[in-house]
Amino acid sequence: MHIGRQTWLFKNKPVIISTGTVVGPDEGEGPLASTFDFIHDDLDMQEKSWEKAERKLLEQATELAVLNAKLKDDDINYFVGGDLLNQIISNSFAARKLGIPYLGVFGACSTAMESLAVASLLVDTGNAKYAMAGTCSHNCTAEKQFRYPTEYGSQKPPTAQYTVTGAGAAVVAQQGEGPRVIAATIGKVIDFGITDPFNMGAAMAPAAVDTIQTHIQDLKRKASDYDLIVTGDLAKVGHAIAKDLFAQNNFSLEGTVFNDCGLMVFDTEKQAVQAGGSGCGCSAVVTYGHILQRMKKGELKRVLIAATGALLSPLSYQQGETIPSISHAVTLEMEDAT
């Protein structure tokens, strides 16, 4: 059901019955390592290209999600996913192997929650019994496509972010045990006038703020109704800007914990990740690993995740275009949340 300006309220409360998270070595050295299903020891993952390694991440994450749900691929009605690479090839090629009816989506790094929102809508409306959402990213593929190949050893400014090497997938069902998807807000494209591809956090912060405020207003709630509000990958720079924008808008964050997946997945003081993490896999592995595990333990009852995406391409950057951004938000609740 559509409510407010841009929010879907899921009457039947689809449930995330299983997840799969697979990450690379840097993520495996971070503070959330114990919450991931599988950690690779190296970035190439015994593949011949970075792109094939990224695809492998997603294939493994989706396989784990289906296995953990005690289902078979044929039981999944739809697979919804996307990634950062041109023509979302990681997801499209992984879908070729899965053999599941496929909906490809693109929201840059916001794809984790965009795909979860669409999968939940399919289940909530009765158009699917089981739908799977998935996304992935790889540090070396993102650097090669959007900036400079890692082999160049180029220097990066402090505002730059470190793309997460990881993939996350979730199986959404009509019934079962686990956190329920209560609502989703589809974001608007917002442009802050940033042109620097090494300053994504600043570019995405306004979109995150707009979507979070809209989501809470559409549901007639306040920030304190949530145990945790987390953005996708604003990292240090974008997270600080977001807090300033909330203050300018007189939007109080009092009574909730406001964090960012890009700050959670790495130890920014000990790891060489510049301002923090980013990438489609960032909010996916943090949400489907760490956050959902805390919810299942009863540590968190209601969580709002606002994944963020910078909608640039190599072509738009080369033509001097600014970086439009978007944020898609999803509320997750355990059954006894009030």
C-alpha positions as CSV (number, residue, x, y, z in Angstrom):
1,M,0.0,0.0,0.0
2,H,1.3,3.4,-0.9
3,I,1.3,5.9,1.9
4,G,2.6,9.5,2.3
5,R,4.7,10.9,-0.5
6,Q,6.9,8.0,-1.6
7,T,6.6,5.0,0.8
8,W,5.3,1.5,0.4
9,L,3.8,0.0,3.6
10,F,3.8,-3.8,3.4
11,K,0.5,-5.1,5.0
12,N,1.6,-8.7,5.1
13,K,5.0,-8.0,6.5
14,P,7.3,-10.2,4.4
15,V,10.0,-11.9,6.4
16,I,13.7,-12.3,5.6
17,I,14.1,-16.0,6.3
18,S,17.8,-16.3,5.3
19,T,20.8,-14.5,4.1
20,G,24.2,-15.1,2.6
21,T,27.3,-12.9,3.0
22,V,30.7,-13.3,1.4
23,V,33.5,-10.8,1.7
24,G,37.2,-10.3,0.8
25,P,40.3,-10.2,2.9
26,D,40.1,-6.5,4.0
27,E,36.5,-7.0,5.3
28,G,37.7,-10.1,7.0
29,E,40.2,-8.0,9.0
30,G,37.5,-5.5,10.0
31,P,35.4,-5.4,13.2
32,L,32.5,-7.3,11.7
33,A,34.4,-10.3,10.4
34,S,32.6,-12.8,12.7
35,T,29.2,-11.8,11.2
36,F,30.1,-12.9,7.6
37,D,29.4,-16.4,6.3
38,F,32.5,-16.7,4.3
39,I,35.8,-14.7,4.0
40,H,38.1,-15.0,1.0
41,D,41.9,-14.9,1.7
42,D,42.7,-13.0,-1.5
43,L,41.1,-10.5,-3.9
44,D,41.4,-12.6,-7.1
45,M,39.6,-15.6,-5.5
46,Q,41.4,-17.9,-8.0
47,E,39.6,-16.2,-10.9
48,K,41.2,-14.8,-14.1
49,S,39.8,-11.3,-13.7
50,W,38.5,-8.9,-11.0
51,E,35.1,-9.0,-12.7
52,K,34.9,-12.8,-12.5
53,A,35.9,-12.6,-8.9
54,E,33.1,-10.2,-8.2
55,R,30.6,-12.5,-9.9
56,K,31.9,-15.4,-7.8
57,L,31.1,-13.4,-4.6
58,L,27.5,-13.0,-5.6
59,E,27.1,-16.6,-6.8
60,Q,28.4,-17.8,-3.4
61,A,26.2,-15.4,-1.5
62,T,23.0,-16.4,-3.3
63,E,23.9,-20.1,-3.0
64,L,24.3,-19.6,0.8
65,A,21.0,-17.7,1.1
66,V,19.1,-20.4,-0.7
67,L,20.8,-23.1,1.3
68,N,20.3,-21.4,4.6
69,A,16.6,-21.1,3.7
70,K,16.5,-24.9,3.2
71,L,15.2,-24.3,-0.3
72,K,16.3,-25.1,-3.9
73,D,16.9,-22.5,-6.6
74,D,13.7,-23.7,-8.3
75,D,11.7,-22.7,-5.2
76,I,12.7,-19.0,-5.6
77,N,10.2,-17.2,-7.8
78,Y,12.3,-14.1,-8.6
79,F,15.8,-12.9,-8.2
80,V,16.2,-9.1,-7.9
81,G,19.7,-7.6,-8.1
82,G,22.2,-5.2,-9.5
83,D,25.7,-3.9,-9.1
84,L,28.1,-1.1,-10.1
85,L,29.6,-2.6,-13.3
86,N,28.4,-1.5,-16.7
87,Q,25.1,-3.3,-17.6
88,I,25.1,-4.8,-14.1
89,I,27.0,-7.8,-15.5
90,S,27.9,-9.4,-12.2
91,N,24.2,-9.9,-11.4
92,S,23.1,-10.7,-14.9
93,F,25.8,-13.3,-15.3
94,A,25.1,-14.8,-11.9
95,A,21.4,-14.9,-12.8
96,R,22.4,-16.9,-15.9
97,K,23.8,-19.6,-13.6
98,L,20.9,-19.4,-11.1
99,G,18.2,-20.0,-13.7
100,I,15.7,-18.0,-11.6
101,P,13.4,-15.3,-13.2
102,Y,15.4,-12.2,-12.9
103,L,14.8,-8.5,-12.5
104,G,17.9,-6.4,-12.9
105,V,17.9,-3.1,-11.0
106,F,20.4,-0.3,-10.7
107,G,20.7,2.2,-7.9
108,A,24.5,2.3,-7.6
109,C,25.4,1.6,-4.0
110,S,21.7,2.0,-3.0
111,T,21.0,-1.2,-4.9
112,A,21.0,-3.4,-1.7
113,M,17.9,-1.7,-0.3
114,E,16.3,-1.1,-3.8
115,S,16.5,-4.8,-4.5
116,L,15.2,-5.7,-1.1
117,A,12.3,-3.3,-1.5
118,V,11.3,-4.7,-4.9
119,A,11.6,-8.3,-3.7
120,S,9.5,-7.5,-0.6
121,L,6.8,-5.9,-2.8
122,L,6.6,-9.0,-4.9
123,V,6.1,-11.1,-1.9
124,D,3.7,-8.7,-0.1
125,T,1.4,-8.5,-3.1
126,G,1.3,-12.3,-3.5
127,N,3.2,-12.3,-6.8
128,A,5.9,-14.4,-5.2
129,K,6.1,-16.9,-2.4
130,Y,9.9,-16.5,-2.3
131,A,11.9,-13.7,-3.8
132,M,15.7,-13.2,-3.4
133,A,17.5,-9.8,-3.3
134,G,21.2,-9.6,-4.0
135,T,24.0,-7.3,-4.8
136,C,27.8,-7.2,-4.8
137,S,30.9,-5.0,-5.4
138,H,34.7,-5.5,-5.6
139,N,37.3,-3.0,-4.8
140,C,39.4,-3.6,-7.9
141,T,36.5,-3.6,-10.4
142,A,35.1,-0.3,-9.0
143,E,38.5,1.4,-9.1
144,K,39.1,0.2,-12.6
145,Q,35.7,1.4,-13.9
146,F,35.2,4.7,-12.0
147,R,38.7,5.9,-11.1
148,Y,42.1,4.3,-11.8
149,P,43.1,0.6,-11.9
150,T,44.6,-0.5,-8.5
151,E,47.7,-1.6,-10.4
152,Y,48.5,2.1,-11.1
153,G,49.0,2.7,-7.4
154,S,47.5,6.1,-7.6
155,Q,47.3,8.3,-4.6
156,K,43.9,9.1,-3.1
157,P,42.7,12.1,-1.1
158,P,41.3,11.7,2.5
159,T,37.7,12.1,1.2
160,A,38.0,9.0,-1.0
161,Q,36.3,5.8,0.1
162,Y,37.4,2.1,-0.1
163,T,34.9,0.0,-2.1
164,V,33.8,-3.1,-0.2
165,T,34.7,-6.4,-1.7
166,G,31.6,-8.4,-0.8
167,A,28.2,-9.7,-1.7
168,G,25.0,-10.1,0.2
169,A,21.8,-11.9,-0.6
170,A,18.5,-12.3,1.3
171,V,15.5,-14.6,0.7
172,V,12.2,-12.9,1.4
173,A,9.2,-15.1,2.1
174,Q,5.5,-14.8,2.9
175,Q,5.9,-16.7,6.2
176,G,8.8,-17.8,8.4
177,E,11.1,-16.7,11.2
178,G,13.3,-13.6,11.1
179,P,13.1,-9.8,10.7
180,R,10.1,-8.5,8.8
181,V,10.2,-5.9,6.1
182,I,7.7,-3.3,7.2
183,A,8.0,-0.4,4.7
184,A,10.2,1.0,2.0
185,T,10.7,4.5,0.8
186,I,11.8,4.9,-2.9
187,G,14.2,7.9,-3.0
188,K,14.4,10.8,-5.3
189,V,17.4,11.8,-7.4
190,I,19.2,14.7,-5.6
191,D,22.2,16.6,-6.9
192,F,24.5,18.5,-4.4
193,G,26.7,19.8,-7.3
194,I,29.7,17.6,-6.4
195,T,31.9,16.7,-9.4
196,D,34.7,14.9,-7.6
197,P,34.5,11.1,-7.8
198,F,36.8,10.9,-4.8
199,N,34.2,12.6,-2.6
200,M,31.2,10.3,-2.9
201,G,30.1,10.8,0.7
202,A,29.4,14.5,0.2
203,A,27.5,13.8,-3.0
204,M,25.2,11.2,-1.4
205,A,24.6,12.8,2.0
206,P,21.7,15.0,0.8
207,A,19.8,12.1,-0.8
208,A,20.2,10.0,2.4
209,V,18.8,12.9,4.6
210,D,15.9,13.5,2.2
211,T,14.9,9.8,2.1
212,I,15.2,9.2,5.9
213,Q,13.1,12.3,6.7
214,T,10.5,11.4,4.1
215,H,10.4,7.8,5.3
216,I,9.8,8.7,8.9
217,Q,7.3,11.5,8.0
218,D,5.3,9.2,5.7
219,L,5.0,6.6,8.5
220,K,4.2,9.4,11.1
221,R,7.0,8.4,13.3
222,K,10.1,10.1,14.9
223,A,13.7,9.0,14.9
224,S,13.4,7.8,18.5
225,D,11.0,5.1,17.3
226,Y,14.1,3.3,15.8
227,D,16.8,1.6,17.7
228,L,19.2,2.2,14.8
229,I,19.2,4.4,11.7
230,V,22.0,3.5,9.4
231,T,23.0,4.9,6.0
232,G,24.7,2.9,3.3
233,D,28.1,4.3,2.6
234,L,28.5,7.9,3.4
235,A,31.7,7.2,5.5
236,K,33.3,9.9,7.6
237,V,32.8,12.9,5.2
238,G,29.2,12.1,4.2
239,H,28.1,11.0,7.7
240,A,29.2,14.4,9.2
241,I,27.5,16.3,6.4
242,A,24.3,14.3,6.9
243,K,24.3,15.1,10.6
244,D,24.7,18.8,9.8
245,L,21.9,18.7,7.3
246,F,19.5,17.0,9.8
247,A,20.4,19.9,12.2
248,Q,19.7,22.5,9.6
249,N,16.3,20.9,8.9
250,N,15.5,20.8,12.6
251,F,15.2,17.0,12.3
252,S,16.1,15.5,15.7
253,L,18.1,12.3,15.9
254,E,17.7,12.2,19.6
255,G,16.8,8.8,21.0
256,T,18.3,6.7,18.2
257,V,21.7,5.5,17.1
258,F,22.7,7.1,13.8
259,N,25.5,5.2,12.0
260,D,26.9,4.3,8.6
261,C,27.7,1.0,7.1
262,G,30.9,2.4,5.6
263,L,32.1,3.3,9.1
264,M,31.0,-0.1,10.6
265,V,32.6,-2.5,8.1
266,F,36.2,-1.3,8.5
267,D,38.3,0.0,11.4
268,T,39.0,3.4,9.9
269,E,41.8,4.0,12.4
270,K,43.7,0.9,11.7
271,Q,42.9,0.0,8.1
272,A,44.0,2.0,5.0
273,V,40.5,2.7,3.8
274,Q,40.6,6.5,3.6
275,A,37.2,7.9,4.8
276,G,35.6,4.4,5.1
277,G,33.7,1.9,3.0
278,S,31.5,2.2,0.0
279,G,30.1,0.0,-2.8
280,C,26.9,-2.0,-3.4
281,G,28.3,-4.7,-1.1
282,C,28.8,-2.3,1.8
283,S,25.3,-2.0,3.1
284,A,24.4,-5.5,1.9
285,V,27.0,-7.4,4.0
286,V,26.6,-5.1,7.0
287,T,22.8,-5.4,6.9
288,Y,22.5,-9.1,6.0
289,G,25.3,-10.0,8.4
290,H,25.8,-7.8,11.5
291,I,22.5,-6.0,11.7
292,L,20.2,-9.0,11.2
293,Q,22.2,-11.0,13.6
294,R,21.7,-8.3,16.3
295,M,18.0,-8.2,15.5
296,K,17.7,-12.0,15.9
297,K,19.4,-11.8,19.3
298,G,16.9,-9.2,20.4
299,E,19.4,-6.4,20.6
300,L,17.6,-4.4,18.0
301,K,13.9,-4.4,17.4
302,R,13.3,-1.7,14.7
303,V,16.0,-0.6,12.2
304,L,15.9,1.8,9.3
305,I,18.5,1.2,6.6
306,A,18.9,4.0,4.0
307,A,21.3,2.7,1.3
308,T,22.9,5.4,-0.7
309,G,24.1,5.6,-4.4
310,A,26.0,7.9,-6.6
311,L,24.5,7.8,-10.1
312,L,27.6,8.7,-12.1
313,S,29.2,6.8,-14.9
314,P,32.7,7.1,-16.4
315,L,31.2,8.9,-19.3
316,S,29.3,11.5,-17.2
317,Y,32.5,12.1,-15.2
318,Q,34.6,12.6,-18.3
319,Q,32.1,15.1,-19.6
320,G,32.3,17.2,-16.4
321,E,28.8,16.4,-15.1
322,T,27.9,16.7,-11.5
323,I,27.1,13.5,-9.5
324,P,23.4,12.9,-8.9
325,S,22.6,10.6,-6.0
326,I,19.8,8.6,-4.6
327,S,18.8,6.7,-1.4
328,H,16.3,3.9,-0.9
329,A,15.3,3.1,2.7
330,V,13.8,0.0,4.3
331,T,12.4,-0.5,7.8
332,L,13.0,-3.9,9.4
333,E,11.3,-5.1,12.6
334,M,11.2,-8.1,14.8
335,E,7.7,-9.4,15.4
336,D,7.3,-7.9,18.8
337,A,8.3,-4.4,17.9
338,T,5.8,-1.8,18.9
